[in-house]
Amino acid sequence: MRRITHRVGSVYVSVTVFLGVISALVVGVALGFPPWCQTMVYSTSGLVALSMLFMIQPTTNQQTATILLKLDELVHASSDARNEVMDAGDDDRRSQEQLHDRLHH
């Protein structure tokens, strides 16, 4: 999955997509933007966007988990670490904001 995500984010794919968009605009202008052409563009763009979402999400989740693991290691290595802060990841957003306000204000 990493290889796919890396390739999808490459310059070559960006250039290919850009050329595809320009081609679609040229064809649309040449044909007067018939309804079937608009439907094809909308459908294609929706499918591509949804596909990109599902391709990128696993990599994003892995990177986030890696960052959190490294951060946990740094916190555990600190002698001033507070247990309430270390356990904040299990709390809901409101509790985290209250803890932040209590510690930094």
N, CA, C and O atoms as CSV, one atom per row, in Angstrom:
chain,resi,resn,atom,element,x,y,z
A,1,MET,N,N,0.829,-1.185,0.000
A,1,MET,CA,C,0.000,0.000,0.000
A,1,MET,C,C,0.880,1.257,0.000
A,1,MET,O,O,0.518,2.275,-0.591
A,2,ARG,N,N,2.021,1.178,0.659
A,2,ARG,CA,C,2.912,2.329,0.707
A,2,ARG,C,C,3.421,2.715,-0.674
A,2,ARG,O,O,3.526,3.896,-1.003
A,3,ARG,N,N,3.735,1.700,-1.479
A,3,ARG,CA,C,4.212,1.979,-2.835
A,3,ARG,C,C,3.154,2.679,-3.655
A,3,ARG,O,O,3.451,3.608,-4.407
A,4,ILE,N,N,1.922,2.234,-3.512
A,4,ILE,CA,C,0.821,2.856,-4.255
A,4,ILE,C,C,0.667,4.314,-3.835
A,4,ILE,O,O,0.551,5.201,-4.680
A,5,THR,N,N,0.667,4.555,-2.530
A,5,THR,CA,C,0.525,5.920,-2.030
A,5,THR,C,C,1.673,6.791,-2.504
A,5,THR,O,O,1.469,7.945,-2.881
A,6,HIS,N,N,2.878,6.242,-2.486
A,6,HIS,CA,C,4.044,7.004,-2.938
A,6,HIS,C,C,3.921,7.340,-4.423
A,6,HIS,O,O,4.202,8.467,-4.833
A,7,ARG,N,N,3.510,6.381,-5.212
A,7,ARG,CA,C,3.365,6.615,-6.657
A,7,ARG,C,C,2.239,7.589,-6.960
A,7,ARG,O,O,2.378,8.444,-7.835
A,8,VAL,N,N,1.129,7.470,-6.249
A,8,VAL,CA,C,-0.003,8.364,-6.476
A,8,VAL,C,C,0.388,9.813,-6.174
A,8,VAL,O,O,-0.117,10.736,-6.813
A,9,GLY,N,N,1.270,10.014,-5.218
A,9,GLY,CA,C,1.704,11.354,-4.857
A,9,GLY,C,C,2.880,11.868,-5.664
A,9,GLY,O,O,3.434,12.920,-5.345
A,10,SER,N,N,3.271,11.146,-6.704
A,10,SER,CA,C,4.446,11.541,-7.474
A,10,SER,C,C,4.135,12.666,-8.460
A,10,SER,O,O,2.977,12.961,-8.753
A,11,VAL,N,N,5.188,13.273,-8.955
A,11,VAL,CA,C,5.064,14.357,-9.928
A,11,VAL,C,C,4.454,13.826,-11.222
A,11,VAL,O,O,3.661,14.518,-11.861
A,12,TYR,N,N,4.815,12.613,-11.611
A,12,TYR,CA,C,4.313,12.044,-12.853
A,12,TYR,C,C,2.788,11.911,-12.842
A,12,TYR,O,O,2.127,12.222,-13.832
A,13,VAL,N,N,2.243,11.454,-11.734
A,13,VAL,CA,C,0.790,11.318,-11.632
A,13,VAL,C,C,0.147,12.704,-11.637
A,13,VAL,O,O,-0.902,12.891,-12.254
A,14,SER,N,N,0.752,13.667,-10.968
A,14,SER,CA,C,0.214,15.026,-10.961
A,14,SER,C,C,0.180,15.606,-12.371
A,14,SER,O,O,-0.810,16.222,-12.767
A,15,VAL,N,N,1.238,15.414,-13.117
A,15,VAL,CA,C,1.289,15.911,-14.502
A,15,VAL,C,C,0.250,15.185,-15.360
A,15,VAL,O,O,-0.428,15.811,-16.175
A,16,THR,N,N,0.125,13.875,-15.179
A,16,THR,CA,C,-0.857,13.103,-15.937
A,16,THR,C,C,-2.280,13.581,-15.653
A,16,THR,O,O,-3.087,13.727,-16.571
A,17,VAL,N,N,-2.579,13.822,-14.388
A,17,VAL,CA,C,-3.911,14.314,-14.022
A,17,VAL,C,C,-4.136,15.704,-14.612
A,17,VAL,O,O,-5.213,15.988,-15.135
A,18,PHE,N,N,-3.137,16.560,-14.532
A,18,PHE,CA,C,-3.247,17.905,-15.096
A,18,PHE,C,C,-3.517,17.830,-16.599
A,18,PHE,O,O,-4.382,18.541,-17.109
A,19,LEU,N,N,-2.781,16.972,-17.307
A,19,LEU,CA,C,-3.003,16.817,-18.745
A,19,LEU,C,C,-4.386,16.240,-19.040
A,19,LEU,O,O,-5.018,16.611,-20.030
A,20,GLY,N,N,-4.851,15.338,-18.187
A,20,GLY,CA,C,-6.205,14.789,-18.342
A,20,GLY,C,C,-7.278,15.848,-18.189
A,20,GLY,O,O,-8.260,15.858,-18.931
A,21,VAL,N,N,-7.092,16.735,-17.230
A,21,VAL,CA,C,-8.054,17.824,-17.021
A,21,VAL,C,C,-8.053,18.775,-18.213
A,21,VAL,O,O,-9.114,19.176,-18.692
A,22,ILE,N,N,-6.872,19.132,-18.687
A,22,ILE,CA,C,-6.773,20.004,-19.859
A,22,ILE,C,C,-7.424,19.340,-21.069
A,22,ILE,O,O,-8.135,19.995,-21.831
A,23,SER,N,N,-7.183,18.045,-21.246
A,23,SER,CA,C,-7.792,17.305,-22.371
A,23,SER,C,C,-9.315,17.306,-22.262
A,23,SER,O,O,-10.009,17.505,-23.259
A,24,ALA,N,N,-9.836,17.086,-21.056
A,24,ALA,CA,C,-11.283,17.094,-20.855
A,24,ALA,C,C,-11.864,18.467,-21.166
A,24,ALA,O,O,-12.945,18.566,-21.747
A,25,LEU,N,N,-11.158,19.524,-20.787
A,25,LEU,CA,C,-11.631,20.872,-21.100
A,25,LEU,C,C,-11.626,21.132,-22.603
A,25,LEU,O,O,-12.566,21.720,-23.136
A,26,VAL,N,N,-10.585,20.702,-23.277
A,26,VAL,CA,C,-10.498,20.897,-24.731
A,26,VAL,C,C,-11.618,20.133,-25.435
A,26,VAL,O,O,-12.282,20.679,-26.316
A,27,VAL,N,N,-11.829,18.878,-25.053
A,27,VAL,CA,C,-12.903,18.080,-25.653
A,27,VAL,C,C,-14.254,18.706,-25.335
A,27,VAL,O,O,-15.123,18.780,-26.204
A,28,GLY,N,N,-14.438,19.154,-24.106
A,28,GLY,CA,C,-15.697,19.789,-23.722
A,28,GLY,C,C,-15.975,21.045,-24.519
A,28,GLY,O,O,-17.102,21.251,-24.971
A,29,VAL,N,N,-14.977,21.884,-24.702
A,29,VAL,CA,C,-15.145,23.102,-25.489
A,29,VAL,C,C,-15.432,22.752,-26.946
A,29,VAL,O,O,-16.301,23.365,-27.566
A,30,ALA,N,N,-14.715,21.777,-27.500
A,30,ALA,CA,C,-14.904,21.381,-28.897
A,30,ALA,C,C,-16.305,20.828,-29.142
A,30,ALA,O,O,-16.878,21.036,-30.211
A,31,LEU,N,N,-16.855,20.129,-28.158
A,31,LEU,CA,C,-18.185,19.524,-28.328
A,31,LEU,C,C,-19.309,20.381,-27.763
A,31,LEU,O,O,-20.478,20.011,-27.872
A,32,GLY,N,N,-18.976,21.521,-27.160
A,32,GLY,CA,C,-20.004,22.391,-26.588
A,32,GLY,C,C,-20.524,21.917,-25.242
A,32,GLY,O,O,-21.650,22.244,-24.864
A,33,PHE,N,N,-19.734,21.164,-24.523
A,33,PHE,CA,C,-20.084,20.636,-23.198
A,33,PHE,C,C,-21.467,19.973,-23.184
A,33,PHE,O,O,-22.381,20.455,-22.514
A,34,PRO,N,N,-21.618,18.875,-23.920
A,34,PRO,CA,C,-22.905,18.165,-23.893
A,34,PRO,C,C,-23.135,17.540,-22.511
A,34,PRO,O,O,-22.180,17.314,-21.767
A,35,PRO,N,N,-24.386,17.265,-22.173
A,35,PRO,CA,C,-24.690,16.705,-20.839
A,35,PRO,C,C,-23.928,15.422,-20.528
A,35,PRO,O,O,-23.504,15.237,-19.388
A,36,TRP,N,N,-23.740,14.532,-21.497
A,36,TRP,CA,C,-23.034,13.281,-21.231
A,36,TRP,C,C,-21.581,13.543,-20.857
A,36,TRP,O,O,-20.994,12.809,-20.062
A,37,CYS,N,N,-21.001,14.603,-21.440
A,37,CYS,CA,C,-19.603,14.951,-21.146
A,37,CYS,C,C,-19.486,15.452,-19.704
A,37,CYS,O,O,-18.555,15.090,-18.985
A,38,GLN,N,N,-20.434,16.282,-19.296
A,38,GLN,CA,C,-20.432,16.785,-17.917
A,38,GLN,C,C,-20.625,15.646,-16.926
A,38,GLN,O,O,-19.961,15.592,-15.891
A,39,THR,N,N,-21.529,14.746,-17.246
A,39,THR,CA,C,-21.769,13.593,-16.367
A,39,THR,C,C,-20.515,12.737,-16.238
A,39,THR,O,O,-20.178,12.271,-15.149
A,40,MET,N,N,-19.828,12.534,-17.359
A,40,MET,CA,C,-18.605,11.741,-17.334
A,40,MET,C,C,-17.532,12.413,-16.464
A,40,MET,O,O,-16.858,11.740,-15.685
A,41,VAL,N,N,-17.375,13.731,-16.596
A,41,VAL,CA,C,-16.375,14.460,-15.810
A,41,VAL,C,C,-16.714,14.401,-14.323
A,41,VAL,O,O,-15.842,14.141,-13.494
A,42,TYR,N,N,-17.982,14.644,-13.987
A,42,TYR,CA,C,-18.386,14.603,-12.575
A,42,TYR,C,C,-18.188,13.210,-11.981
A,42,TYR,O,O,-17.667,13.070,-10.875
A,43,SER,N,N,-18.603,12.191,-12.712
A,43,SER,CA,C,-18.469,10.812,-12.216
A,43,SER,C,C,-17.008,10.419,-12.046
A,43,SER,O,O,-16.622,9.832,-11.035
A,44,THR,N,N,-16.207,10.749,-13.042
A,44,THR,CA,C,-14.787,10.405,-12.982
A,44,THR,C,C,-14.089,11.111,-11.834
A,44,THR,O,O,-13.306,10.496,-11.110
A,45,SER,N,N,-14.367,12.402,-11.661
A,45,SER,CA,C,-13.705,13.143,-10.580
A,45,SER,C,C,-14.128,12.617,-9.214
A,45,SER,O,O,-13.309,12.543,-8.299
A,46,GLY,N,N,-15.391,12.253,-9.070
A,46,GLY,CA,C,-15.854,11.684,-7.803
A,46,GLY,C,C,-15.202,10.351,-7.494
A,46,GLY,O,O,-14.790,10.102,-6.361
A,47,LEU,N,N,-15.108,9.498,-8.498
A,47,LEU,CA,C,-14.485,8.191,-8.301
A,47,LEU,C,C,-12.991,8.316,-7.996
A,47,LEU,O,O,-12.464,7.602,-7.143
A,48,VAL,N,N,-12.321,9.220,-8.693
A,48,VAL,CA,C,-10.891,9.416,-8.435
A,48,VAL,C,C,-10.676,9.952,-7.022
A,48,VAL,O,O,-9.795,9.477,-6.306
A,49,ALA,N,N,-11.477,10.941,-6.615
A,49,ALA,CA,C,-11.334,11.514,-5.269
A,49,ALA,C,C,-11.577,10.451,-4.193
A,49,ALA,O,O,-10.829,10.373,-3.219
A,50,LEU,N,N,-12.605,9.647,-4.364
A,50,LEU,CA,C,-12.906,8.600,-3.387
A,50,LEU,C,C,-11.792,7.550,-3.346
A,50,LEU,O,O,-11.414,7.078,-2.274
A,51,SER,N,N,-11.279,7.196,-4.505
A,51,SER,CA,C,-10.165,6.240,-4.558
A,51,SER,C,C,-8.934,6.777,-3.843
A,51,SER,O,O,-8.274,6.051,-3.101
A,52,MET,N,N,-8.627,8.049,-4.067
A,52,MET,CA,C,-7.473,8.671,-3.412
A,52,MET,C,C,-7.653,8.671,-1.898
A,52,MET,O,O,-6.704,8.424,-1.155
A,53,LEU,N,N,-8.853,8.945,-1.451
A,53,LEU,CA,C,-9.120,8.929,-0.019
A,53,LEU,C,C,-8.791,7.572,0.583
A,53,LEU,O,O,-8.129,7.491,1.618
A,54,PHE,N,N,-9.251,6.510,-0.063
A,54,PHE,CA,C,-9.013,5.170,0.470
A,54,PHE,C,C,-7.564,4.723,0.310
A,54,PHE,O,O,-7.100,3.872,1.069
A,55,MET,N,N,-6.842,5.276,-0.657
A,55,MET,CA,C,-5.430,4.934,-0.814
A,55,MET,C,C,-4.547,5.665,0.186
A,55,MET,O,O,-3.558,5.112,0.667
A,56,ILE,N,N,-4.898,6.890,0.494
A,56,ILE,CA,C,-4.054,7.715,1.356
A,56,ILE,C,C,-4.325,7.455,2.843
A,56,ILE,O,O,-3.417,7.574,3.665
A,57,GLN,N,N,-5.553,7.104,3.188
A,57,GLN,CA,C,-5.927,6.949,4.599
A,57,GLN,C,C,-5.079,5.938,5.369
A,57,GLN,O,O,-4.670,6.255,6.486
A,58,PRO,N,N,-4.785,4.735,4.848
A,58,PRO,CA,C,-3.954,3.797,5.626
A,58,PRO,C,C,-2.559,4.344,5.929
A,58,PRO,O,O,-2.031,4.137,7.022
A,59,THR,N,N,-1.967,5.040,4.964
A,59,THR,CA,C,-0.643,5.622,5.190
A,59,THR,C,C,-0.715,6.709,6.244
A,59,THR,O,O,0.161,6.803,7.104
A,60,THR,N,N,-1.750,7.529,6.186
A,60,THR,CA,C,-1.931,8.581,7.183
A,60,THR,C,C,-2.107,7.975,8.572
A,60,THR,O,O,-1.517,8.457,9.539
A,61,ASN,N,N,-2.908,6.929,8.674
A,61,ASN,CA,C,-3.104,6.264,9.966
A,61,ASN,C,C,-1.799,5.689,10.497
A,61,ASN,O,O,-1.518,5.796,11.691
A,62,GLN,N,N,-0.996,5.081,9.626
A,62,GLN,CA,C,0.278,4.502,10.051
A,62,GLN,C,C,1.232,5.594,10.526
A,62,GLN,O,O,1.900,5.436,11.548
A,63,GLN,N,N,1.295,6.697,9.790
A,63,GLN,CA,C,2.179,7.797,10.184
A,63,GLN,C,C,1.747,8.403,11.516
A,63,GLN,O,O,2.589,8.734,12.351
A,64,THR,N,N,0.445,8.548,11.715
A,64,THR,CA,C,-0.060,9.082,12.975
A,64,THR,C,C,0.282,8.153,14.132
A,64,THR,O,O,0.716,8.610,15.190
A,65,ALA,N,N,0.091,6.860,13.939
A,65,ALA,CA,C,0.422,5.898,14.991
A,65,ALA,C,C,1.912,5.926,15.313
A,65,ALA,O,O,2.296,5.819,16.478
A,66,THR,N,N,2.751,6.070,14.295
A,66,THR,CA,C,4.199,6.144,14.503
A,66,THR,C,C,4.573,7.391,15.297
A,66,THR,O,O,5.384,7.319,16.220
A,67,ILE,N,N,3.997,8.510,14.951
A,67,ILE,CA,C,4.272,9.762,15.667
A,67,ILE,C,C,3.845,9.649,17.121
A,67,ILE,O,O,4.571,10.076,18.018
A,68,LEU,N,N,2.671,9.078,17.357
A,68,LEU,CA,C,2.192,8.929,18.736
A,68,LEU,C,C,3.081,7.975,19.534
A,68,LEU,O,O,3.326,8.208,20.717
A,69,LEU,N,N,3.560,6.920,18.910
A,69,LEU,CA,C,4.456,5.985,19.586
A,69,LEU,C,C,5.762,6.673,19.980
A,69,LEU,O,O,6.254,6.496,21.095
A,70,LYS,N,N,6.313,7.454,19.065
A,70,LYS,CA,C,7.545,8.187,19.360
A,70,LYS,C,C,7.312,9.224,20.457
A,70,LYS,O,O,8.152,9.399,21.339
A,71,LEU,N,N,6.191,9.898,20.400
A,71,LEU,CA,C,5.868,10.886,21.423
A,71,LEU,C,C,5.702,10.226,22.792
A,71,LEU,O,O,6.169,10.754,23.801
A,72,ASP,N,N,5.041,9.076,22.822
A,72,ASP,CA,C,4.905,8.334,24.084
A,72,ASP,C,C,6.274,7.976,24.659
A,72,ASP,O,O,6.491,8.083,25.866
A,73,GLU,N,N,7.187,7.554,23.801
A,73,GLU,CA,C,8.533,7.199,24.255
A,73,GLU,C,C,9.232,8.417,24.850
A,73,GLU,O,O,9.911,8.303,25.871
A,74,LEU,N,N,9.073,9.568,24.229
A,74,LEU,CA,C,9.681,10.788,24.768
A,74,LEU,C,C,9.067,11.177,26.114
A,74,LEU,O,O,9.770,11.602,27.031
A,75,VAL,N,N,7.763,11.027,26.215
A,75,VAL,CA,C,7.085,11.358,27.472
A,75,VAL,C,C,7.528,10.407,28.575
A,75,VAL,O,O,7.795,10.845,29.694
A,76,HIS,N,N,7.609,9.127,28.282
A,76,HIS,CA,C,8.043,8.144,29.289
A,76,HIS,C,C,9.488,8.388,29.727
A,76,HIS,O,O,9.853,8.095,30.866
A,77,ALA,N,N,10.299,8.920,28.831
A,77,ALA,CA,C,11.702,9.180,29.155
A,77,ALA,C,C,11.859,10.415,30.033
A,77,ALA,O,O,12.896,10.596,30.671
A,78,SER,N,N,10.847,11.253,30.067
A,78,SER,CA,C,10.913,12.479,30.864
A,78,SER,C,C,10.579,12.174,32.320
A,78,SER,O,O,9.609,11.475,32.612
A,79,SER,N,N,11.379,12.698,33.214
A,79,SER,CA,C,11.125,12.463,34.638
A,79,SER,C,C,10.000,13.347,35.166
A,79,SER,O,O,9.450,13.079,36.234
A,80,ASP,N,N,9.657,14.396,34.427
A,80,ASP,CA,C,8.596,15.308,34.860
A,80,ASP,C,C,7.235,14.955,34.262
A,80,ASP,O,O,6.284,15.723,34.410
A,81,ALA,N,N,7.128,13.830,33.602
A,81,ALA,CA,C,5.871,13.459,32.948
A,81,ALA,C,C,4.773,13.230,33.984
A,81,ALA,O,O,5.009,12.648,35.043
A,82,ARG,N,N,3.579,13.696,33.660
A,82,ARG,CA,C,2.432,13.536,34.555
A,82,ARG,C,C,1.534,12.421,34.021
A,82,ARG,O,O,1.270,12.346,32.820
A,83,ASN,N,N,1.074,11.569,34.910
A,83,ASN,CA,C,0.217,10.457,34.498
A,83,ASN,C,C,-1.072,10.932,33.852
A,83,ASN,O,O,-1.563,10.305,32.914
A,84,GLU,N,N,-1.630,12.039,34.347
A,84,GLU,CA,C,-2.889,12.531,33.789
A,84,GLU,C,C,-2.712,12.985,32.336
A,84,GLU,O,O,-3.639,12.880,31.533
A,85,VAL,N,N,-1.541,13.481,32.007
A,85,VAL,CA,C,-1.274,13.885,30.629
A,85,VAL,C,C,-1.045,12.653,29.764
A,85,VAL,O,O,-1.529,12.584,28.634
A,86,MET,N,N,-0.315,11.690,30.291
A,86,MET,CA,C,-0.033,10.474,29.525
A,86,MET,C,C,-1.309,9.697,29.215
A,86,MET,O,O,-1.394,9.039,28.178
A,87,ASP,N,N,-2.292,9.765,30.096
A,87,ASP,CA,C,-3.556,9.046,29.898
A,87,ASP,C,C,-4.591,9.876,29.149
A,87,ASP,O,O,-5.706,9.403,28.926
A,88,ALA,N,N,-4.256,11.087,28.761
A,88,ALA,CA,C,-5.222,11.987,28.111
A,88,ALA,C,C,-5.707,11.452,26.766
A,88,ALA,O,O,-6.785,11.835,26.311
A,89,GLY,N,N,-4.952,10.594,26.132
A,89,GLY,CA,C,-5.357,10.039,24.845
A,89,GLY,C,C,-6.634,9.226,24.919
A,89,GLY,O,O,-7.318,9.046,23.911
A,90,ASP,N,N,-6.961,8.732,26.105
A,90,ASP,CA,C,-8.178,7.937,26.272
A,90,ASP,C,C,-9.388,8.806,26.595
A,90,ASP,O,O,-10.518,8.318,26.597
A,91,ASP,N,N,-9.159,10.091,26.867
A,91,ASP,CA,C,-10.244,11.007,27.244
A,91,ASP,C,C,-10.935,11.569,26.010
A,91,ASP,O,O,-10.392,11.534,24.906
A,92,ASP,N,N,-12.153,12.093,26.217
A,92,ASP,CA,C,-12.834,12.757,25.110
A,92,ASP,C,C,-12.251,14.163,24.918
A,92,ASP,O,O,-11.459,14.631,25.735
A,93,ARG,N,N,-12.640,14.808,23.862
A,93,ARG,CA,C,-12.061,16.104,23.480
A,93,ARG,C,C,-12.265,17.164,24.572
A,93,ARG,O,O,-11.359,17.949,24.853
A,94,ARG,N,N,-13.424,17.184,25.168
A,94,ARG,CA,C,-13.720,18.194,26.207
A,94,ARG,C,C,-12.798,18.024,27.415
A,94,ARG,O,O,-12.292,19.006,27.957
A,95,SER,N,N,-12.583,16.788,27.831
A,95,SER,CA,C,-11.692,16.522,28.964
A,95,SER,C,C,-10.254,16.917,28.636
A,95,SER,O,O,-9.531,17.426,29.492
A,96,GLN,N,N,-9.846,16.677,27.393
A,96,GLN,CA,C,-8.503,17.078,26.975
A,96,GLN,C,C,-8.346,18.597,27.004
A,96,GLN,O,O,-7.310,19.110,27.429
A,97,GLU,N,N,-9.366,19.308,26.555
A,97,GLU,CA,C,-9.309,20.773,26.581
A,97,GLU,C,C,-9.268,21.298,28.011
A,97,GLU,O,O,-8.549,22.254,28.301
A,98,GLN,N,N,-10.037,20.678,28.910
A,98,GLN,CA,C,-10.004,21.084,30.316
A,98,GLN,C,C,-8.632,20.843,30.923
A,98,GLN,O,O,-8.125,21.683,31.667
A,99,LEU,N,N,-8.031,19.708,30.612
A,99,LEU,CA,C,-6.688,19.405,31.106
A,99,LEU,C,C,-5.701,20.412,30.561
A,99,LEU,O,O,-4.844,20.892,31.302
A,100,HIS,N,N,-5.797,20.744,29.292
A,100,HIS,CA,C,-4.909,21.741,28.691
A,100,HIS,C,C,-5.055,23.096,29.393
A,100,HIS,O,O,-4.061,23.741,29.726
A,101,ASP,N,N,-6.299,23.516,29.612
A,101,ASP,CA,C,-6.527,24.806,30.292
A,101,ASP,C,C,-5.974,24.798,31.702
A,101,ASP,O,O,-5.393,25.788,32.146
A,102,ARG,N,N,-6.147,23.687,32.415
A,102,ARG,CA,C,-5.667,23.579,33.786
A,102,ARG,C,C,-4.136,23.628,33.857
A,102,ARG,O,O,-3.579,24.210,34.788
A,103,LEU,N,N,-3.473,23.039,32.907
A,103,LEU,CA,C,-2.012,22.968,32.942
A,103,LEU,C,C,-1.333,24.201,32.369
A,103,LEU,O,O,-0.205,24.519,32.746
A,104,HIS,N,N,-2.006,24.899,31.463
A,104,HIS,CA,C,-1.322,25.996,30.756
A,104,HIS,C,C,-1.922,27.375,31.024
A,104,HIS,O,O,-1.541,28.345,30.368
A,105,HIS,N,N,-2.829,27.479,31.950
A,105,HIS,CA,C,-3.389,28.810,32.247
A,105,HIS,C,C,-3.363,29.102,33.712
A,105,HIS,O,O,-3.795,30.175,34.135
